[in-house]
Amino acid sequence: MSSLEIALKDDIQYHGRDYFKDFYMVPNSLSSVSIKDIDLSCSFHGKQLDFPVYVGSLTGGEVGLTKINETLGIFAKKYKIAQGIGDQLHCLGKTVKDTIIQSYSIMREKNPEGVILANISAKYLVQSENYIEDVKKIVDIIKANGIEIYLAPLRDVLWDKNDFGLKGFIPKLKKLIETIDIPVIIKSISTGLSNDDIRQLWDVGVSGFNIGGVGGSSFARIDTLKRLTLSQKQSISPIKRPLDFFGTPTVWSLLDIALRPENNDIPLIAGGGIRNGLQAVKAFAMGADLISFAYPVLIELTEDFGYPKERNLERWFERLIFQIKTVMALFGAQTIEDLRSLVKSRTVIFGRTKEWIDGRNLSFPPKFIRKIH
């Protein structure tokens, strides 16, 4: 069973503590801001977006998946939001069929002017001798505006017990950045990023980071489910393994980077467990420039395939934007920049997130207002 099938049929979601609840913003009972006043437009590496939303990478590489990327292209174009694409490893090789290439390129065909990021793993860069030519190929297939190179250390070990890590990755990354003329973004899958990680990468020319921390879907959990029998999956206490949700929670990862003034120039995308407008607003307040959604999009999109008249994906998105605008109005913030200016006076951090901030020698409230990228 493929990872996509498991994501649709089994529970791969984190059900632990919602650390966004540790970040409390005090509402403004005298707010003069209405929903109609709120401006969510933004730019992403020079391209204008109507909303600060990123549809995370989902799929591609099989003929049967073309419809998903076609639908996502149409969806992103309608709302003028950014989008990623599934791992493009399947585009590479001398015997790749045109129908496989089409499962990816259809996204650009349906969204000709939109922001679309190519996608390949850091592991592939380490293992390939022709990585620069290969990256140029996958970028060209979708006429990408940038490329995400994803880090999945836990998944890599689970898939290959003889995995040797990312030795040699940073020199290859530096050479790639010097060779291609589009932004290179480093993405974390399920385990989050830390300041210690991103500083090494920023110094070689990376253009931003996509924080996928613990809080949403887990590829380690997918690996566990691949090995369970049906009775084990359906037991009263489904079998879990210690590494199923290993890593840094999205909130902690975001704060570890955004609360440091030396990172004020670094664009950040945040994903990993953000499921509603209130969480999204808190992520913006913490320092995220775009919010990434993958699993919720997949679920609503799949539902639409069976019930197209219900417009589940569009209704989900419009409800999300309404929630974001409602929460911002309640805080008296007309823009995300306004929202961040309120953090000093209208935010309290509790619980284990406060312990994380103290333990990482961070300062909250921050002594600066994180700029908008």
N, C-alpha and C positions, 0 to 999 in steps of 0.2 A: 504494500500500500504506500502511495506517495505521501510526502509531507503535506501537500495540499489537501489530499483526501482525509488525512488524520485531523488536520486543522478544522475541517468541516464536520467531521463525524464524532470527534472525541473532545474532551475538555483539556485544552492545553494552556489554560489561563491561570495566572497567579491569583491565589485567594487569601493571601496574607494581608498584613496591615496596609492600609492606604495612607502613605506618608504625606500625601497632599493635605490630609486633615491636620497635620502638625503645623501647617503654614496657614495661620488665621489672619484674614484681612478684615478690619473693622468697617462695616458699611457706613455710608454717609447719609444720614436721614434727611439732610437738607440739600441733597444733590439737585442741581439745576440741569443736569444732563439727561436728555431723553434718548431713547433708542435711535431715533432718526438723526441725532447729532453725531453718532459714533462713526468714525472713519477707520476701517480696518485695512485699507489699501497699503501696500508695502512694495519694496523692490527686493529682488534676489539677484545679486551679481549683475546689476544693471537692467534687469527685466522686471517690468511692472506686473504685480499681481493684485487682484481685487481683494483677496483674503490671505492671511498668513497661515495657510494650510498646505501641507505636503502629503500627497497620497504615497505611502511607503511602497517599496518594491514588493511585488506579489508573485508574478509568475511569467511563464513563457517557455519555449523550448519543445512544445508539443503542439501538433495541429489542433487538438481539441481545446487548447488554451487560447487560441487566437481570439475567440469571442470575448474573453475576459479583458484582454488588453485593448480590443476595439472599443468596448463599453467604457473602459477607464479613460481612453483618449477623448471620447465624446463628452464624458462627464467633466473632465478637467478643463476642456475648452469652454464648456458652457459657463462654468463658475470662475474661470481664469485663476486657477490654482496650480501649484507645481506638482510634479509627479515623478516617481521613480519607476523602475521596471525590474522584473525578475532577473536573477543571475544569468548573465549572457554567456556563460561558459559553453552553452549548447550551440552558440553561433559559430564557435571556432572549430577548426579542422577542415581538411580538404574535401570531405565527403558530405558536408552539411547540405541538406536539401533546401530548396527554395521555400518550401512550405514551413520549415522550421524558422527560417529567417523572417518570413511573413508574420509569424506569431509574435515577433517583437516589433517589426517595422510598421505594423498596422497602427500602433499607438501614435507614431508621428504622422501617419497619413490622416488620422482623424483629428489630430491636434497640431496642425502645421506651424503655428506661431507660438505654441506654449513652451513652458519650461519643463524639459524632460532630462533626467539624469541617467546616464549609462551606469552599469553595475557589474563589478567583477570582484572576486575575493582577493585579499592580501595573500592568501596561500597560493593562489594561481601565479601571482607575480613572483613569489619565491621560487616556485617550481619551474617556471617557463624561461627558456632562453630567448624566446621571441616576443616577450611581453609587450614591448613598445609597439610593434606592428599589430599585435593582437588587440591592444587597447584602441589603437587608431581604427581598427576594423569595426569593433563593437560601437564605438562612438559614431562612426559614419553610418552604420545601419539605421540608427534612429536619429541621426543629425542632432546628437546630444548637446545640451547647453553646458554640461559639466559631467563629471563622473564620480560616482561613489565607489570607494574601495572599502569593502567591509572586513571587519575583524570578527572572527568567530572562534576564539581559541578553545572554548569548551566543546563546541560542536566538532571542531577538527580532531580533538583528542578522542572523543567518543566514536567518531567514524573511523579513525585510524590509530590503533593502539601503539603504533611505532612512529607516531607523529613527532617531528623534530622541531616544532615551533616555527617562529618567523625569523630565523637567522638569515641575515642578509637583506631583510625587507627594506629597511630605511635607506640604504644606498641605492637600491633599485627604485624606490619611490622618488628619491631626489632626482635621479636621472630622468624618470618619467615626467616629473613636473617641469623640468628644464626643457623637455622635448615637445610637449603638447601645449596648445594655447587656450585651453579651457580650464575652469576651476576644478581642482581635485579635492573632494570631500571625503573624510574618513568617517566611516559609520561603524558603530558598535552594535552587535546583535546579541541581545538578551542579557549581557553581563555588565554593561555600562562602561564609562570612561572616567578617568581621574585626571586631576591637574598634572600629575607626574607623567601620565601617558601623553597628553595632548601637547605639552611644551616641547617634547622631542620632535613631534610631527610638525607643529607650527613653524619651528625653526628651519625646517627644510623646504617650506613653501606651500604647505597645505592651506587651502582656502576656507576651511570651516569644518565643523564636526556635527555628526548626527548621533545624538545620544540615545541609544536603545538600551535602557537599563531594565532591571528586574521590576516587574509590575504588570506586564501584559502577557503576551504569548512567549513560550519558551521552547527553543529548539532542543534543549536537553530533555524536556518533557516529551517532545515528539519522538525522540530516540527511545525513551523508555517505553512509550506506547507501542512502538513498532515491535517490541519484543514480548508484549503481554498477550495472553490468550483472551478470548472474548469474556470468559468467566472471571478472569482476573480484573479486566476493565470494569465489569459490571458488579463487582463485589461491593458490599456495604462500605468498606473502607478501601477504595482503589489503591493499589500498590504504588508507592512513591519511592524514589531513590534520592539519596542525599544531595545530589547535584542537579536535581530537576529545576530548581530555581536559584541556582548559585549565581552570585554576582552582587553588584551595587545597585540599590534601588534608584530608579530614574530621578527622583527628587534629590537624593544625596549627590548623585553624579552631576546633576545640573548645578547645584549650589557649590560643589567643590571647584567647579570651573568659573562660574559666573560671579562669585563673590570676591574674586581676586582682581585687583585693578590692572595687573599686567595682562589680563585676558580681555580687556575691554574692547579690543579691536577684532576679536574672534567671533564670527557669525556662528550661531548655534541653532540646530534643529533639535527638538526634543520629542521623543516618542517612548513607547514602552509603558502601557497601562493607562494612558490618558483616554478617558471614555466619555467625558461630558464637558459642557462649557465652563463650569466652575473650575474644574481641574485645569482646563486650557488657560483660563485667565490667570490662575496662580502661576502656571508655567511661564507665561509672558512676563508676569511681575518678577519672577525669579531671574529672568534673563533670556528665555528662549525667543528666537526671532521667528521661527516657524514651528508649528505643531504637526507632528507626523501621525497619521492614522493608517493602519494596514488591516488588522483583523476586523475591526468594525466595518470597514469598507467591503472586505471580502464577504462578510455575512450578509450585508444588505444587498450587494450586487447579485449574489447567488440566489437570494430570495426573489429578486426581480426576474431572473430567468424563468422561474415557474409562474410568477404573477406580475407580468410587465405593467399592467394597468395600475398597480399599487404604487409605482414610483418610489420604492422603498429607499433606494440609495439617495435620490434627490431629497426626499422628505427627511431622511436622517441628517443630511448636510444642512438643510435649511433650518432644522430644529437646533442643530449644533450652533450655527451662527446666531440664531435668536437667543440662545442661552448665553453665549459669549457677550453679546451686546447688552443683554439684560443685566448680567453681573457687573459689567463695566459701568453701566448707568447707575447702578446701586452704589458703586464706589465713587461716582463722580468723575470718571475718567472718560474723556472723549476720544483719546488715542492711547496706544500702547505706551507711548512716551509719557503721557499723563499718568498712566497706571504705575509706571516705575517710579515716578516722582513721589507717589503716595506711600511707597514701601517704608520709608524712614519713619513716617508718623502714624501709619495705620496698619502695621503688621506686627504680629507676635508669633514666635516659633516655640513650639512645645516639644515635650517628649524626647524620643530617641533621635529625632532630627536635630534638636537642640544639642544633644550629646554628640552627634556627628560633627556639627559645626565647631563645638568646643574642642573635640578630639583632633580635628584637622587644623586647629589654630586659625580659624576664620573669624571674621568680625561681622556681627549682625545686630542691628540694621547696618547695611553697607555704608561706607563713608563717601561713596560716589553713586551717581545714577548711571546705570549701564546704558550705553548709547544704542540706538536702533540701527541695525545693519540693513 
